[in-house]
Amino acid sequence: MKLTFSATSPFARKVRISAIELGLIDKIEFVPTTVTPTTMNEDYSSHVNPLRKLPALILDDGSTIVDSYVITEYLDDLAGGGKLIPASGPKRWQVKTEHAIVQGMLDAMLLCRYEKMLRPEALRWPKWVDDQWDRAWHGLKWFEERPDTFSRPLDIVQIGLVCALGYADFRFPSCGWRDAFPRLVAFNDKMMQRDSVKATLPPAA
Amino acid sequence: MKLTFSATSPFARKVRISAIELGLIDKIEFVPTTVTPTTMNEDYSSHVNPLRKLPALILDDGSTIVDSYVITEYLDDLAGGGKLIPASGPKRWQVKTEHAIVQGMLDAMLLCRYEKMLRPEALRWPKWVDDQWDRAWHGLKWFEERPDTFSRPLDIVQIGLVCALGYADFRFPSCGWRDAFPRLVAFNDKMMQRDSVKATLPPAA
């Protein structure tokens, strides 16, 4: 199977870390792919993902699996199931909910990035960036105030969260999350000891 | 349990249709809620969903389940499992992938809506709207060209898709999807015969 990815995509990074942790990394061929909002890509839209997003997992029969969450659940299932996502019970819904929050935080950060870097300067709307950043920031606060997330065995929430923090460091280095959220700092330091996390850091900005 | 929702949210509509089809509608108290980008809501951000999005399912113990996909999967599980989302096998990944595409189509439509209605007129960027609309449109094309989606027993993809088409009618009535996608028209007409779909139509724009 093949994974479309870029080294800077936090969504692709989540799948890469998951694949390493699940022991599946050698089964995946990584296909560097560039997708940029406002740049059309008829081939990718028609045959891989009409949303024109990364990552997409292309199976040997040519069918596609998206998005990064579904890919991770698929890999987890391939690895036996219940590894990074609890198979049943209340923990299952807690993990899925927390992961949806992390996903939304990353969506919000990317919208901030597009507003600040892609949109012509004269058309930028600070209230929009403030609004999106507020979502990401409240997400960080959410986890800071619910530290049981950090003490569970490794799961998709922790992997997603370290990707969100890494993306904040990569694209918003002066946002100040380390000063505001000491528990997240300790969590991030602990996660950074994993080879999977170190090996997938985004390149220097 | 309670569901935060608005009558105009296509994501909330997906959950409402699912709850009706799963026979769980009477177990849910519906709480009309307004969330608007650029309008902060500290209480909702801190206690319900830091992403400030609808819908959220609030369980009797006060914990929250988000997003609309996770809520639907939770309700499906409550109803016995495997009703709207196949429990295993290749169909499971197909349905989850197609649902992720529908979700992204709706995200793109909402970004178009915010750009056209919420953002000050002088700050609008037509290329952004064109880009987001292209994603939604390619999503419609994706399903038009893969009509086996329409012939399966009712599932979360079909429910999501009828919500996306309803949202297109509601917010983008001149977008022309009916002229471009005849199979989607037939699918939508068929879905409109369901009480769950009729009862949850958005109000007149």
Boltz contact constraints between the chains, C-beta under 6 A:
constraints:
  - contact:
      token1: [A, 37]
      token2: [B, 131]
      max_distance: 6.0
  - contact:
      token1: [A, 38]
      token2: [B, 127]
      max_distance: 6.0
  - contact:
      token1: [A, 38]
      token2: [B, 131]
      max_distance: 6.0
  - contact:
      token1: [A, 45]
      token2: [B, 138]
      max_distance: 6.0
  - contact:
      token1: [A, 50]
      token2: [B, 138]
      max_distance: 6.0
  - contact:
      token1: [A, 50]
      token2: [B, 139]
      max_distance: 6.0
  - contact:
      token1: [A, 50]
      token2: [B, 142]
      max_distance: 6.0
  - contact:
      token1: [A, 51]
      token2: [B, 104]
      max_distance: 6.0
  - contact:
      token1: [A, 51]
      token2: [B, 135]
      max_distance: 6.0
  - contact:
      token1: [A, 52]
      token2: [B, 135]
      max_distance: 6.0
  - contact:
      token1: [A, 65]
      token2: [B, 93]
      max_distance: 6.0
  - contact:
      token1: [A, 65]
      token2: [B, 97]
      max_distance: 6.0
  - contact:
      token1: [A, 66]
      token2: [B, 97]
      max_distance: 6.0
  - contact:
      token1: [A, 66]
      token2: [B, 100]
      max_distance: 6.0
  - contact:
      token1: [A, 67]
      token2: [B, 100]
      max_distance: 6.0
  - contact:
      token1: [A, 70]
      token2: [B, 96]
      max_distance: 6.0
  - contact:
      token1: [A, 70]
      token2: [B, 97]
      max_distance: 6.0
  - contact:
      token1: [A, 70]
      token2: [B, 100]
      max_distance: 6.0
  - contact:
      token1: [A, 74]
      token2: [B, 93]
      max_distance: 6.0
  - contact:
      token1: [A, 93]
      token2: [B, 65]
      max_distance: 6.0
  - contact:
      token1: [A, 93]
      token2: [B, 74]
      max_distance: 6.0
  - contact:
      token1: [A, 96]
      token2: [B, 70]
      max_distance: 6.0
  - contact:
      token1: [A, 97]
      token2: [B, 65]
      max_distance: 6.0
  - contact:
      token1: [A, 97]
      token2: [B, 66]
      max_distance: 6.0
  - contact:
      token1: [A, 97]
      token2: [B, 70]
      max_distance: 6.0
  - contact:
      token1: [A, 100]
      token2: [B, 66]
      max_distance: 6.0
  - contact:
      token1: [A, 100]
      token2: [B, 67]
      max_distance: 6.0
  - contact:
      token1: [A, 100]
      token2: [B, 70]
      max_distance: 6.0
  - contact:
      token1: [A, 104]
      token2: [B, 51]
      max_distance: 6.0
  - contact:
      token1: [A, 119]
      token2: [B, 125]
      max_distance: 6.0
  - contact:
      token1: [A, 123]
      token2: [B, 123]
      max_distance: 6.0
  - contact:
      token1: [A, 123]
      token2: [B, 125]
      max_distance: 6.0
  - contact:
      token1: [A, 125]
      token2: [B, 119]
      max_distance: 6.0
  - contact:
      token1: [A, 125]
      token2: [B, 123]
      max_distance: 6.0
  - contact:
      token1: [A, 127]
      token2: [B, 38]
      max_distance: 6.0
  - contact:
      token1: [A, 131]
      token2: [B, 37]
      max_distance: 6.0
  - contact:
      token1: [A, 131]
      token2: [B, 38]
      max_distance: 6.0
  - contact:
      token1: [A, 135]
      token2: [B, 51]
      max_distance: 6.0
  - contact:
      token1: [A, 135]
      token2: [B, 52]
      max_distance: 6.0
  - contact:
      token1: [A, 138]
      token2: [B, 45]
      max_distance: 6.0
  - contact:
      token1: [A, 138]
      token2: [B, 50]
      max_distance: 6.0
  - contact:
      token1: [A, 139]
      token2: [B, 50]
      max_distance: 6.0
  - contact:
      token1: [A, 142]
      token2: [B, 50]
      max_distance: 6.0
